[in-house]
Amino acid sequence: MTAASGTTDVWTLAVIIGLAGISVLTRCFFFILDRPWELPQWAHRALQYAPVAALAGVLAPEIVMQGGHFITTFHDARVYGAAMGALVYFWRHSVLLTIIAGMAVYLPMHLGLGW
């Protein structure tokens, strides 16, 4: 959009239409096919690990990094909360108990000690 005239140029319109077309095509790809499409067995097996990998990819940097740098001290409540949560999970295999135990360690250290 140009500031002076308030109109949209042709290039911007082409990009918007192209991205909309790509979005519709990729979202409707499985409806367009004339026969059922199935994933190979290795893909089914890999998708079983996707939620765990995504969770680890989100949690691991939050636990071991602060401000974009690795933590250099053990005066960080997140490390102890995560360790307690992991121990409780491997002991009881309960997600709720894992959260409760991890937060029971993290909150007093974070709020009380300022870690």
Stockholm file with secondary structure:
# STOCKHOLM 1.0

chainA/1-115         MTAASGTTDVWTLAVIIGLAGISVLTRCFFFILDRPWELPQWAHRALQYAPVAALAGVLAPEIVMQGGHFITTFHDARVYGAAMGALVYFWRHSVLLTIIAGMAVYLPMHLGLGW
#=GR chainA/1-115 SS CCTTTCCCCHHHHHHHHHHHHHHHHHHHHHHHCSSCCCCCHHHHHHHTSHHHHHHHHHHHHHHHEETTEECCSSCCHHHHHHHHHHHHHHHHCCHHHHHHHHHHHHHIIIIISCC
#=GC SS_cons         CCTTTCCCCHHHHHHHHHHHHHHHHHHHHHHHCSSCCCCCHHHHHHHTSHHHHHHHHHHHHHHHEETTEECCSSCCHHHHHHHHHHHHHHHHCCHHHHHHHHHHHHHIIIIISCC
//
